[in-house]
Amino acid sequence: SDLDRLMGKLAAEKICPKELGYLRQSLISIQKIKNLLHPHADILAWLEPLNSLEELITLLESHLNAELPVLLAKGNVIRAEISEELDHLRGLQTKGRGFLDEMCQREIERTGITSLKIDYNNVFGYFIEVRNTHKDKVPAEWLRKQTLVNAERYITEELKEYETKILGAEEKIHQLETQLFEQLVVWIATYIKPVQLNASLVAQVDCLS
């Protein structure tokens, strides 16, 4: 990748997760280039300063997932086992999906509404959706949340509690990932000069080849 451009974005703290992935892959490629040129070190002495930057590669590989989004807000940027708290919150999310499936099945058995489903949208949050043909089976304690043409959407106290817990976890995950990513960017910025030197030397190799 264009390492000079990436270093400029890094210095300005404007670099995105996907671009750190490009940096990681570029540094791995430079290692391979150095290994390929090693037998010719006697005539390519000017390449001696080409740095493998193994410690930076290790840092990038240990902290960032293999697949990275462009936007940090998309999440799933920081690897597992970097933050105990982050791992715990992600576990809540994973278990939460299982909890919804269990709750859905339990309510189907309790009410006899076979088409019942639990879903989520950004406007109304979590809800239980019931087609109009089964409205007469809806328990009295369910609260109507939204009326559609062919269905009604409801909320229960249990679903409300789940929503509060899971949305709180999502917000905290985003905060933690942002904090860890920003910290990582500061660490990586200490390598700007050696990366720029590598970029210059690899450009010369490219030109000569």
N, C-alpha and C positions, 0 to 999 in steps of 0.2 A: 504494500500500500504506500501512499504518499506520506512517508514518515515525517517530513518537514511540516506538512500541513497538520498532521495529527499532533505533533509536538506544540504547534502554535495553539491548537484548540485545548491541549492539555494545560499549557501555561495560563490560558485565559479561563480555565475551569469550565469550558464549554463542551467538553468531550462527552459522548454518549456511550452507553454500554457496548453497543455494536462496534463502535470504533475502537474500544479497548480490545475487543475480540480480533479486530484487524491488526492491531499492534502486536498482540500475542502471536498470531500466525506469522506475521512479518519477521519477528525476532527468531522464531523457530526456523524459518526459511534462511535467515542470515547464518544461523548455526550450520545448516546444511551446506551453504555456499562456502563457508570457512573450511569445513571439512573437505570439500571437493578441491579447494585450492591449496590445502595443506602440503601435498607432495611437491608443489611448485614454490614453496616458501623462499627458496634461494633466489629466484628471479622476481619474486613479488614481495620483497622485504617491506615495501611501503604499506602492505596490508596488515602488518604486525599489530597495529592499534585496533584492528577489527575485533570488537569485543563480543564474546558469546552471550554476555548478560544473562547467564543462567539463573542468577538470583532473582532477576526481574521476571523471567519466564515462570519460575517457580511461584512467585507471588501472584502472577496473573492466573496461573493454572489452579492454584490452591484456593483462590478467593472467588473466581468467577465461573459460572456454569459454562458448559460447552457451547450451548446455543444461547445467544444473547439478543434481546430486543433492542430496537432503536431507542424507544422511550423507557426511561427508568420506571415510570409510573406503571408500565405493563407488568412489572414484577418478575420474580424468578430469575434474578440477576446473581445474587450472592449464593455461593455453594453451601450445602449442608455442613454442619460441624464447625462453622466459623463463629456462629453466635448461638449459644444455648437457648437464649430467649426466643430468637427467630425460629429455631427448630421447633420449640414448644408451640409457638403460635401457628406455625404451618401444620403441625400435628392436629391442632384444634380444627383447622379448616378441613383436613382430610377426614377426620372422625365426624365432622359436621355433615359432610355429604352422606356418610353412612347413616347418621342419625335421621336425616330427612327421609331416606329410603325406608327405614324402620318405622318411622312415624306415619308415613303414607300407607304402608301395608297395614299397620295397626288400625288406622282410621277406616280403611276399606273394610276390614273384617268387622269393626265395631258398628259401622253405619250401613253396610251392605251396598255402598255406592261404588260399584266396580270401576267406573270411569274417573273417579276422584284423582286429582293430581296436585302436587305441591310444586310451586314455581316461584320465580323471582323476577322483578324488573326494577329499574332505577327509580321509577316514580312511586310505586306502591310498596316496594320491598317484597317480603315473602308473603305468600298467600296460598290458600287452599281453593282450588277451582272445582266447581260442581256444575254440571250441565243442568239446564232448567228442568229436564225430565225427572231429575232426582231431587229437586228442591224440597220436596215433602219429607225427605229422609234426613235433612240437615239438623243436627242437634241444636237445641235451644241456646246453648251457651256460646255457640259460634257467633262472631260479630261480622256483619256484612261490611265488606271493604270497598267493593266495586261491582257495578252491574254492567254486564255485557249483553249483546243481542241474544246469544244462545246459552249464556252461563252467568253464574254469580261467583264472586270471589270473597272468601272469608278469612278471618284471622282468629287465632285462639291464643289464650294466655301462654300456653307452652311454646307456640310458634313465635310469639312476641319476645319471650325470654331468649329463645335461640337466636333471633335476629339481632338483638342487642349484643349478645356475646360474639357472634360470628362477624358482625360488621365492625365491632370494636377491635377484633383480632386483625381484620383486613387493614384497618387504618394504622394500627400499631406496626404491622408487617411493613407497610409502605414507609412509615417513619424510620424504622430500623434499617431497612435496605438503603434508604436515602443517606442516612448517617454513615453506614459502613462503606457505601460507594464513594461518598465525598472524602472520607478518610483515606480510602484506597487511592483516589486521584492525587491527594497530597503526597502520599508515599511515592507514587510513580513519577511525580513531577521532579523528584530528586535525581532521576535518571535522564533528564532531558538532554544534557550535553553529550553523554556517551551515545545515546540513540541518534542524535544529530550527526555525530562523527561517523557512526555506522552508515547512516543514510548517504553521506558524502562519499565514503569509500565504495559502497555498493553501486552508487551511480557511476563511479569511475570504472568499476569492473564491467558494468553494463555497457558503457560506451566502448571500452576496449574490445569486449567480446563481439 
